[in-house]
Amino acid sequence: MIGLMGGTFNPIHYGHLLMCESIREEFDLSKIIFMPVRIPPHKGCENLISAEDRLEMVKLAIEGNPYFEASDLEIKRPGPSYTIDTLRELREHYKNETLYLIIGADSLIQFHTWKRYQEIFEISGIIVAKRPDTDENLLYDYIDKYTSELGAKIQVAGHTAMNFSSTEIRSRIKKGLSVRYMTPPTVESYIYKKGLYK
């Protein structure tokens, strides 16, 4: 069983890493593949640094964890990074593996806006990570709907994601404030060396 974690990772931080490590253990995943998007279809591109820099930071962040892997699959593809296209490619590569897409609760609630979302349920299971501010009633309403109407395989992780964000990290860097203990030291060093998010 393989977990798939897409995102802008602008930049990757300890919240991403701790959530994925907890999910890997809870669901006994053989590995988790981190896939930075080139162009996010559901987010604006303001303050989005190059895909290559974001991929490099992911590689630095996961270095030393044998269960984590970085993929350039989405950044090599031109145009917006649609999950369905990525899953089709991965399904070809991992024919005999069960795939699980790891997403936040907010993304599941908006899942019906994703390109060919019904097909995503056919190719992959979903693992949902809750946030401290998750509306659980609304979340489970959507899970019931997708499960009963589309046969989706959705599980909710026991771990609650940490409540800090890449946006907060970018804001602190711009103000000249410390981001120590928010992202790995290797990522922090890379950001300062390249002068990112100034």
N, C-alpha and C positions, 0 to 999 in steps of 0.2 A: 504494500500500500504506500503510495507516494502522495505527499502533500504539495500543493502548488500555491505559492504566495506571490501574487502580483501586486504592483503598486508603483507609485512614483519614486519612493525612497529618496525624498528630497529634503534632508538626507535620511538614511536609515538610522534608527536609534534603538536604545535598549528595550523600549516597549515592543518593537517588532520582534526582537531577538528572544526576549523572555516569553512572549506569547507563543512563538513558534516552537521553542524548546518544550514548553509545557504541553502544547498540543501534540507534538511528536511523541512524547512519553504517554500521554493519556490515551491516544489512539493507536499506539504501537506502529507508527509510520516508519518505513525503512529509510526514508530521507524526505527532506523538504527542499524544493527547488524555488529559489527566489528569482523573480523575473521582473526587472524594472521595465516600465512601459516607455515607448518612445514618445507617443502623444496620447495622453489620457483622454478617452472619449467623454468621461463624466466629470472632469475637473478642468478648470481654466489652466492656461500655460504660463500665467504670470508668475514670475520668480522661479520658473523651472529651469534649472541649469542643464547642461548637456547630458544626454543619455549615457555617454561614455564616462563622464565623471561620476554619475550616479551608480553605474555598474561597478566602477572601480571601488567606490566606497562600500558597496555590498560585499565585494570580494574581500576587502580588508576586514570588514565587520565579522564575517563568518569564518575567517581563516582559523584553522585549528579544530573546527567542529566537523568530524567525519560524516555527520548526518545532514549537513547543510551544503547546498550546491548553488552556484550562481549561473544563470542562463542569459545569453544575449539574444534569445529567440525573438523577443518582441522588439528589441531595439534595431535588429537587422531588417525588420520588415518595414517598408515605407508606409507612411500614413498613420492614422489612429490605430492603437493597439486594442483590437477587439478580442475578448476572452474566447469566444467561440472558435476563431481562427487558430488561436494558440492551442486550444484543447484538441482540435482536429489533428494538428501536427504531432502533438505529444501522444495522442492515442495511436497514431501510426508507429511511433517509436517504441512505446511501452504497451504492446499489444496484449500482454498477459497480466498487466498490473491493474489494480484498482486505483483510480485517481480521485483525489479529494481536493477541491478548490477551497482554500481558506479565505474567508471574507469577514469583514466586520458586520455587526448587526445592522448598522445604518445602510450598508450596501445591500443586504438581503431585503430590507424594506423597499429599496428602490430597484430591486432585481428585474421587475417587469419592464423597466426602461432599457435594459441591456439588449444588445443586438442578438436576435434569435435565442433568447433566454431559455425557451422550452427545450432546444437542442442541447444546451449546456447540461440540463438535468439528465438527459439521456446518456451523455458521455462521462459525466463525473458526479460523484457525491459532493456534498457541501458540508464544511465544518464552519460553524458560525462562532466568532469571538465576540462576547458581550463587552460593552464599555460600562463604566460606572453610571453613566446617564442613560443607559438603554431603557426604552419603554418596553418592558417584558411582555405586557399584554398585547401590544401591537406586534412585537416580534413573533410571538406564538400564533397570533392570528394569521400572519403570512406563512408561517411554517405549515400550519394546518391546511391552508388554501393550496400551497404548492404541492404538498404531499398528496392530498386527496384528489386534486384536479389533474395534476401532471405526473404523479408517481415519483416525485422528487425524493431523494435520499438525503435528508438534512439532519445533522447532529449539532448540538450546542455544546461548546467546550466548557468545562468546569472553570477554567481560568478566566478571570476578567482582565481585559487589556488595561495597561497602565494609562492614566489620564494625562499624558502629555504628548505633544505632537511635534512633527517636523516644522510646522508653522511657528511654534514657540521657539524652537532652536534657531531658525532663521532670524526671527525677531531679536533674539538675544545677541546673536553674532553681529547683526547690524548696529545694535546699541553698544557694542564693545563689552558685553557681559559674558561671563563664563558659561560654557556648556558642559563642563566636567560632570561626570556621572549621569549624563543624559545620552551620550553616544560613546562608543568605544574610543580609547585614546588614539588608535590608528586612524579612525575616521576624523576625529577632531584635528589631528596633525595635518591630514590631507586637505581639509577645508582651509586651514590657515596658510598652508604652503601654497595653495592655488589661489588664495584670495577670494574664495567663494562666499556668496551671500552678503557681501559688503554693501 
